[in-house]
Amino acid sequence: MPLRIAIVGRPNVGKSTLFNRLVGKRLALVDDTPGVTRDRREGEGRLGDLRFTVIDTAGLEETDPSSLEGRMTSQTQTAIDMADAALFVVDARAGITPMDKHFASLLRKRGGNVILVANKAEGRAGDSGLYESFSLGLGEPIALSAEHGEGMADLFAALIPIAEAVEAEDNETASAGEISDDGDERPAGPIRVAIVGRPNAGKSTLINRMLGEERLLTGPEAGITRDSISVDWAWKDKEFRLYDTAGMRRKARVTGKLEKLSVADTLRAVRFAEVVVVTIDVTQPFEKQDLHIADLAEREGRAVVMALAKWDLVEDHKEAAKVLREECDRLLPQLRGCALVPVSGKTGMGIGDLARAVVKTHERWNKRIPTAQLNRWFAEAIAAHPPPAVAGRRLKLRYITQAKSRPPTFIAFCSRPDAVPNAWRRYIVNSLKETFGLTGTTVRLIVRKTDNPYA
């Protein structure tokens, strides 16, 4: 297993900035507001030729374990337990606080590999805090500036002995067991699934139930999730990478800088996902924001599945399913026929159904149709419902081909593309979906002018 490193410390000492520096991307949200990070986030880090998994965590705080801050601290402690080394970050400019001393004491008692990092040590302003950090009893601090990239060579030197020890242990474990090579092909990469929805729709609770552990921070407070957190999940023989995202409110209600950053992070998760699971709170189904989120995923060309969350609160399941199906098809005609899966993060009901729907929808999204089969259908569709004449001139449609999948995109060649009515385009798209089993998937149709061979 690769080296695992947890970045820990009190709030606002620059943990997420260091995380972004190590992974080489702005994955974690960074702001001057304390407590921006709430869940633990993992990324692939790199220093020189050293590769490792780095875990960004919420700030350590002394508080009631049942409070939001207490649950955040519990997530951080879990990250420390699963890591091979902890980078304990202090703010060299602010100096050592009583909270730093308290958590340094806890880390000493836990044992294991702890590297003391004095962040924000650029210039002379951080000198006093750097020297003061010796008093924490965690050895010589590494002076660095995560924002400016200073001191990373010293951090690399401190990590090398730990990485070598972990590698030696892994080699010893591997040699103790039998190594088999069955010649199977490498499995395809995991299906990237973004779980999106309004605040407090039950997204994190649903993912925790899928994983079988309290991996993500949950609670009655709306808007707990801020970063888009990725976690791996296996169901039967399928691999998934799930992205828990911040709840999306109406644009007019998003005023704070931090919430704007969270929403932007969610939009990025949608764009990089293959399947988007829109989480609908069945106690308040298909509100305007739900429709906006689903439409956004469709316009981005993602495959869409609807998760009807909190289904355990529904009394008449059969009638509710019928009503919600009708509502979905009426309010979201562009996603007519998409999978509607009743689920409950509380009881675990419907988790298997949701996984099957994601896999099936992903297959449709990747589907390719042979050109010959496509053109036989195209001729029949034109014969059954020919395009209307425009300005007294008949439109001549030549042939159709599939340009790409992900999402399925088709190009129809015509004598006058600009004159093709939108209603007839919708007819072709709907017929494509019904004929080739593409219902519930974004299908794009491009009409182009046929080249004149005599020109």
C-alpha positions as CSV (number, residue, x, y, z in Angstrom):
1,M,0.0,0.0,0.0
2,P,1.2,3.5,-0.7
3,L,2.3,5.8,2.2
4,R,-0.6,7.5,3.8
5,I,-0.1,11.0,5.4
6,A,-2.7,12.9,7.4
7,I,-2.5,16.7,7.8
8,V,-3.8,17.7,11.2
9,G,-3.8,20.8,13.4
10,R,-6.2,23.4,14.8
11,P,-8.4,25.5,12.5
12,N,-6.9,28.0,10.0
13,V,-3.2,27.1,10.2
14,G,-3.0,26.3,6.5
15,K,-3.7,22.6,6.3
16,S,-5.8,22.8,3.1
17,T,-3.2,25.1,1.5
18,L,-0.5,22.4,2.2
19,F,-2.8,19.7,0.9
20,N,-3.3,21.6,-2.4
21,R,0.5,22.1,-2.6
22,L,1.2,18.4,-2.1
23,V,-1.4,17.2,-4.7
24,G,-0.5,19.9,-7.1
25,K,-4.1,21.1,-7.6
26,R,-6.6,23.3,-5.9
27,L,-8.7,20.4,-4.7
28,A,-9.5,21.7,-1.2
29,L,-11.4,24.9,-0.6
30,V,-9.2,27.6,1.0
31,D,-10.5,30.7,2.8
32,D,-9.6,32.9,5.7
33,T,-12.7,31.7,7.6
34,P,-11.7,29.1,10.3
35,G,-13.3,25.6,9.9
36,V,-13.7,25.6,6.1
37,T,-12.7,21.9,5.9
38,R,-15.2,19.6,7.6
39,D,-14.9,16.1,6.0
40,R,-11.6,14.4,5.4
41,R,-10.5,14.6,1.8
42,E,-7.9,12.3,0.1
43,G,-5.6,13.0,-2.8
44,E,-2.6,11.6,-4.5
45,G,0.5,13.6,-3.3
46,R,3.9,14.0,-4.8
47,L,7.2,15.3,-3.5
48,G,10.2,14.7,-5.8
49,D,10.0,11.0,-6.7
50,L,8.0,10.2,-3.6
51,R,4.3,9.2,-4.1
52,F,1.8,9.0,-1.3
53,T,-1.9,9.4,-0.3
54,V,-2.4,12.7,1.6
55,I,-5.5,13.3,3.8
56,D,-6.8,16.8,4.5
57,T,-8.7,17.0,7.8
58,A,-10.9,19.4,9.8
59,G,-9.3,21.5,12.4
60,L,-8.9,19.8,15.8
61,E,-11.1,21.5,18.5
62,E,-12.0,20.8,22.1
63,T,-15.8,20.6,22.1
64,D,-18.8,18.4,22.8
65,P,-18.5,15.2,20.8
66,S,-22.1,15.4,19.7
67,S,-21.7,18.9,18.3
68,L,-20.8,19.6,14.6
69,E,-17.3,20.5,15.6
70,G,-17.0,17.4,17.8
71,R,-18.1,15.2,14.9
72,M,-15.5,17.0,12.7
73,T,-12.8,16.2,15.3
74,S,-13.8,12.6,15.3
75,Q,-13.3,12.4,11.5
76,T,-9.8,13.9,12.0
77,Q,-8.9,11.3,14.7
78,T,-10.0,8.5,12.3
79,A,-7.7,10.0,9.6
80,I,-4.8,9.9,12.1
81,D,-5.5,6.3,13.0
82,M,-5.5,5.1,9.4
83,A,-2.4,7.1,8.4
84,D,1.3,6.0,8.5
85,A,2.4,9.5,9.4
86,A,0.7,12.8,10.7
87,L,1.9,16.2,9.7
88,F,1.0,18.4,12.7
89,V,0.7,21.9,11.4
90,V,1.1,25.0,13.5
91,D,1.0,28.7,12.5
92,A,4.5,30.2,12.9
93,R,3.2,33.7,12.7
94,A,0.5,33.3,15.3
95,G,2.8,31.4,17.7
96,I,2.0,28.3,19.8
97,T,-1.5,28.4,21.4
98,P,-2.9,26.4,24.3
99,M,-4.9,24.4,21.7
100,D,-1.7,23.5,19.9
101,K,-0.1,22.3,23.1
102,H,-3.2,20.2,24.0
103,F,-3.3,18.4,20.7
104,A,0.5,17.9,20.6
105,S,0.1,16.1,23.9
106,L,-2.6,13.8,22.4
107,L,-0.4,13.0,19.4
108,R,2.6,12.2,21.6
109,K,0.4,9.8,23.6
110,R,-0.9,8.1,20.4
111,G,2.6,7.5,19.3
112,G,3.4,6.7,15.6
113,N,5.2,9.0,13.2
114,V,4.4,12.7,13.8
115,I,6.2,15.4,11.8
116,L,5.9,19.0,13.2
117,V,5.3,21.6,10.5
118,A,5.6,25.3,11.2
119,N,3.6,26.8,8.4
120,K,3.6,30.5,7.3
121,A,7.3,30.7,8.2
122,E,8.3,32.8,5.3
123,G,10.2,36.0,6.3
124,R,11.2,37.0,9.8
125,A,7.6,37.3,11.1
126,G,7.5,33.5,11.7
127,D,10.8,33.2,13.5
128,S,9.5,33.5,17.0
129,G,6.7,31.0,16.5
130,L,9.1,28.6,14.8
131,Y,11.5,28.5,17.8
132,E,8.5,28.4,20.2
133,S,7.2,25.2,18.5
134,F,10.2,23.2,19.9
135,S,8.4,23.3,23.2
136,L,5.7,21.0,21.9
137,G,8.0,18.0,22.3
138,L,7.5,16.7,18.8
139,G,11.1,17.1,17.7
140,E,12.6,19.7,15.3
141,P,9.9,21.6,13.4
142,I,10.1,21.9,9.6
143,A,9.7,25.6,8.6
144,L,7.7,26.0,5.4
145,S,5.3,28.1,3.5
146,A,2.6,26.1,1.9
147,E,1.3,29.1,0.0
148,H,4.7,29.9,-1.6
149,G,6.2,26.4,-1.7
150,E,9.1,27.1,0.6
151,G,10.6,24.3,2.7
152,M,9.2,21.4,0.7
153,A,12.7,19.9,0.3
154,D,13.0,19.6,4.1
155,L,9.5,17.9,4.3
156,F,10.6,15.5,1.6
157,A,13.7,14.6,3.6
158,A,11.6,14.0,6.7
159,L,9.2,11.7,4.9
160,I,11.8,9.5,3.1
161,P,12.7,7.3,6.2
162,I,9.0,6.8,7.0
163,A,8.3,5.8,3.3
164,E,11.2,3.3,3.3
165,A,9.9,1.7,6.6
166,V,6.4,1.4,5.2
167,E,7.7,-0.1,1.9
168,A,9.9,-2.6,3.8
169,E,6.9,-3.7,5.9
170,D,4.8,-4.1,2.8
171,N,7.5,-6.2,1.1
172,E,7.8,-8.4,4.2
173,T,4.0,-8.9,4.2
174,A,3.9,-9.7,0.5
175,S,6.7,-12.3,0.7
176,A,5.0,-14.0,3.6
177,G,1.9,-14.9,1.5
178,E,1.5,-16.5,-1.9
179,I,1.6,-14.2,-4.9
180,S,-0.7,-15.4,-7.7
181,D,-1.1,-14.3,-11.2
182,D,-4.3,-15.5,-12.8
183,G,-3.7,-13.6,-16.1
184,D,-7.0,-11.7,-15.8
185,E,-7.2,-8.4,-17.6
186,R,-7.0,-5.3,-15.5
187,P,-10.5,-4.1,-14.6
188,A,-11.8,-0.9,-16.1
189,G,-11.6,2.2,-14.0
190,P,-14.3,3.0,-11.5
191,I,-17.5,4.7,-12.6
192,R,-17.3,8.3,-11.4
193,V,-20.6,9.2,-9.7
194,A,-21.5,12.7,-8.3
195,I,-24.2,12.7,-5.6
196,V,-25.9,16.1,-5.9
197,G,-29.0,17.8,-4.5
198,R,-30.4,20.5,-2.3
199,P,-28.9,21.1,1.2
200,N,-30.0,18.5,3.7
201,A,-31.4,16.1,1.1
202,G,-29.6,13.2,2.7
203,K,-26.6,12.9,0.3
204,S,-23.9,12.2,2.9
205,T,-26.1,9.9,4.9
206,L,-26.8,7.9,1.8
207,I,-23.1,7.5,0.9
208,N,-22.3,6.5,4.5
209,R,-24.9,3.7,4.3
210,M,-23.4,2.6,1.0
211,L,-19.9,2.5,2.5
212,G,-21.1,0.8,5.7
213,E,-19.3,3.4,7.9
214,E,-19.5,7.0,9.1
215,R,-17.1,8.2,6.5
216,L,-18.7,11.5,5.8
217,L,-19.9,14.1,8.3
218,T,-23.7,14.1,8.7
219,G,-26.2,15.8,11.0
220,P,-29.4,17.8,11.1
221,E,-27.6,21.1,10.2
222,A,-28.1,22.1,6.6
223,G,-25.0,22.7,4.5
224,I,-22.5,20.5,6.5
225,T,-20.7,19.4,3.4
226,R,-18.5,22.1,1.8
227,D,-15.9,20.3,-0.3
228,S,-16.6,17.7,-2.9
229,I,-15.2,14.6,-1.2
230,S,-14.4,11.5,-3.2
231,V,-14.6,8.0,-1.8
232,D,-14.2,4.6,-3.5
233,W,-17.0,2.0,-3.2
234,A,-17.3,-1.6,-4.6
235,W,-20.6,-3.3,-5.3
236,K,-20.5,-6.8,-6.5
237,D,-17.9,-6.8,-9.3
238,K,-18.3,-3.1,-10.0
239,E,-16.0,-0.3,-8.8
240,F,-17.4,3.3,-8.2
241,R,-15.8,6.6,-7.1
242,L,-18.5,8.5,-5.3
243,Y,-18.3,12.3,-5.0
244,D,-20.2,13.8,-2.1
245,T,-21.0,17.4,-2.9
246,A,-22.2,20.5,-1.1
247,G,-25.9,21.2,-1.3
248,M,-26.9,23.7,-4.0
249,R,-29.3,26.4,-3.1
250,R,-30.9,28.9,-5.5
251,K,-28.4,31.4,-6.9
252,A,-30.1,34.4,-5.3
253,R,-29.6,32.8,-1.9
254,V,-25.9,32.1,-2.3
255,T,-24.3,35.3,-1.0
256,G,-21.3,34.3,1.1
257,K,-17.9,33.8,-0.6
258,L,-17.4,30.4,1.1
259,E,-20.8,29.1,-0.2
260,K,-20.0,30.3,-3.7
261,L,-16.7,28.4,-3.6
262,S,-18.6,25.3,-2.4
263,V,-21.1,25.5,-5.2
264,A,-18.3,26.0,-7.7
265,D,-16.7,22.8,-6.3
266,T,-20.0,21.0,-6.8
267,L,-20.2,22.2,-10.4
268,R,-16.7,20.9,-11.1
269,A,-17.7,17.5,-9.6
270,V,-20.7,17.3,-12.0
271,R,-18.6,18.2,-15.0
272,F,-16.0,15.5,-14.2
273,A,-18.6,12.8,-13.3
274,E,-19.9,10.2,-15.6
275,V,-23.2,9.6,-13.8
276,V,-24.9,12.2,-11.7
277,V,-27.3,11.0,-8.9
278,V,-29.7,13.8,-8.2
279,T,-30.9,13.3,-4.6
280,I,-34.6,14.2,-4.2
281,D,-36.0,14.7,-0.7
282,V,-39.4,12.9,-1.0
283,T,-40.8,15.0,1.8
284,Q,-40.4,18.0,-0.5
285,P,-40.0,16.5,-4.0
286,F,-39.2,18.2,-7.3
287,E,-38.9,21.8,-6.0
288,K,-37.6,24.4,-8.4
289,Q,-34.0,23.9,-7.3
290,D,-34.2,20.1,-7.9
291,L,-35.3,20.8,-11.5
292,H,-32.5,23.2,-11.9
293,I,-29.9,20.7,-10.7
294,A,-31.2,17.9,-12.9
295,D,-31.4,20.2,-15.9
296,L,-27.8,21.3,-15.2
297,A,-26.5,17.7,-15.2
298,E,-28.4,17.0,-18.5
299,R,-27.0,20.1,-20.2
300,E,-23.5,19.1,-19.1
301,G,-24.1,15.8,-20.9
302,R,-23.9,13.6,-17.9
303,A,-26.0,10.4,-17.4
304,V,-28.6,11.1,-14.7
305,V,-30.2,8.9,-12.1
306,M,-32.8,10.2,-9.6
307,A,-32.5,8.9,-6.0
308,L,-35.7,9.3,-4.1
309,A,-34.2,9.8,-0.6
310,K,-35.8,9.4,2.8
311,W,-38.2,6.8,1.3
312,D,-38.6,5.3,4.8
313,L,-40.8,8.4,5.6
314,V,-43.3,7.5,2.8
315,E,-46.4,5.6,3.8
316,D,-48.0,4.5,0.5
317,H,-45.0,3.4,-1.5
318,K,-46.9,2.3,-4.6
319,E,-48.9,5.5,-5.0
320,A,-46.0,7.7,-4.2
321,A,-43.8,6.0,-6.8
322,K,-46.6,6.5,-9.4
323,V,-47.0,10.2,-8.6
324,L,-43.3,10.9,-8.6
325,R,-42.8,9.1,-12.0
326,E,-45.5,11.3,-13.5
327,E,-44.1,14.4,-11.9
328,C,-40.6,13.7,-13.1
329,D,-41.6,13.0,-16.7
330,R,-43.9,16.1,-16.8
331,L,-41.4,18.6,-15.2
332,L,-38.2,17.2,-16.8
333,P,-39.2,16.0,-20.3
334,Q,-35.6,16.1,-21.4
335,L,-35.0,13.3,-18.9
336,R,-38.2,11.3,-19.5
337,G,-37.8,7.7,-18.5
338,C,-34.7,8.3,-16.3
339,A,-34.3,5.9,-13.4
340,L,-36.2,6.8,-10.3
341,V,-34.8,4.8,-7.4
342,P,-36.4,4.9,-3.9
343,V,-33.6,4.8,-1.3
344,S,-33.1,5.3,2.4
345,G,-29.8,6.3,4.0
346,K,-31.3,5.5,7.4
347,T,-32.3,1.9,6.7
348,G,-30.2,1.0,3.7
349,M,-33.2,0.2,1.5
350,G,-32.6,0.5,-2.2
351,I,-28.8,0.7,-2.2
352,G,-28.5,-2.3,-4.6
353,D,-31.2,-0.9,-6.8
354,L,-29.4,2.4,-7.0
355,A,-26.1,0.7,-7.9
356,R,-27.8,-1.3,-10.7
357,A,-29.5,1.9,-12.0
358,V,-26.1,3.7,-12.1
359,V,-24.5,0.8,-14.0
360,K,-27.3,0.5,-16.5
361,T,-27.5,4.2,-17.1
362,H,-23.7,4.3,-17.5
363,E,-23.9,1.6,-20.2
364,R,-26.5,3.6,-22.1
365,W,-24.4,6.7,-21.8
366,N,-21.5,4.8,-23.4
367,K,-23.6,3.0,-26.1
368,R,-22.6,3.0,-29.7
369,I,-25.0,2.1,-32.5
370,P,-23.7,0.7,-35.9
371,T,-24.2,3.1,-38.8
372,A,-26.1,0.6,-41.0
373,Q,-28.6,-0.1,-38.2
374,L,-28.9,3.6,-37.5
375,N,-29.7,4.6,-41.1
376,R,-32.3,1.8,-41.5
377,W,-34.1,3.4,-38.5
378,F,-33.5,6.9,-39.9
379,A,-35.2,6.0,-43.2
380,E,-38.2,4.5,-41.3
381,A,-38.4,7.6,-39.0
382,I,-38.5,10.0,-42.0
383,A,-41.1,7.9,-43.8
384,A,-43.3,7.8,-40.7
385,H,-43.0,11.5,-40.0
386,P,-41.3,13.5,-42.7
387,P,-40.0,17.0,-41.9
388,P,-42.4,19.8,-43.0
389,A,-41.6,21.8,-46.1
390,V,-40.1,25.2,-45.3
391,A,-40.9,28.2,-47.6
392,G,-42.4,25.7,-50.1
393,R,-39.2,23.7,-50.4
394,R,-38.9,20.1,-49.1
395,L,-36.0,19.3,-46.8
396,K,-33.8,16.5,-48.0
397,L,-32.2,14.4,-45.2
398,R,-29.4,12.2,-46.5
399,Y,-28.1,10.0,-43.7
400,I,-27.1,9.9,-40.0
401,T,-24.1,8.7,-38.0
402,Q,-23.0,8.5,-34.4
403,A,-20.1,10.9,-33.8
404,K,-19.4,9.8,-30.3
405,S,-20.7,8.4,-27.0
406,R,-20.5,9.8,-23.5
407,P,-23.1,11.2,-24.2
408,P,-24.5,9.6,-27.4
409,T,-24.1,12.3,-30.1
410,F,-25.4,11.9,-33.6
411,I,-24.9,13.9,-36.8
412,A,-27.7,14.1,-39.4
413,F,-26.8,15.4,-42.8
414,C,-29.4,17.6,-44.5
415,S,-29.8,20.0,-47.5
416,R,-30.8,23.0,-45.3
417,P,-29.8,22.4,-41.6
418,D,-31.0,25.9,-40.5
419,A,-34.5,25.2,-41.7
420,V,-35.0,22.0,-39.7
421,P,-37.8,22.8,-37.1
422,N,-37.0,22.2,-33.5
423,A,-40.1,20.1,-33.1
424,W,-38.9,17.7,-35.7
425,R,-35.5,17.5,-34.0
426,R,-37.2,16.6,-30.8
427,Y,-39.1,13.9,-32.6
428,I,-35.9,12.4,-33.9
429,V,-34.2,12.5,-30.5
430,N,-37.2,10.9,-28.7
431,S,-37.4,8.2,-31.4
432,L,-33.7,7.5,-31.0
433,K,-34.1,7.1,-27.3
434,E,-37.1,4.8,-27.6
435,T,-35.7,2.7,-30.4
436,F,-32.2,2.1,-29.1
437,G,-32.9,2.0,-25.3
438,L,-31.4,5.5,-24.6
439,T,-34.2,6.7,-22.3
440,G,-33.1,8.7,-19.3
441,T,-29.8,9.6,-21.1
442,T,-28.7,12.8,-22.7
443,V,-28.8,12.4,-26.5
444,R,-27.5,15.2,-28.7
445,L,-28.4,15.7,-32.3
446,I,-26.4,17.9,-34.7
447,V,-27.7,18.7,-38.1
448,R,-25.1,19.5,-40.8
449,K,-25.3,20.5,-44.4
450,T,-24.4,17.8,-46.9
451,D,-21.4,18.6,-49.0
452,N,-22.3,19.2,-52.7
453,P,-20.2,16.8,-54.8
454,Y,-20.5,19.1,-57.8
455,A,-19.3,22.3,-56.0
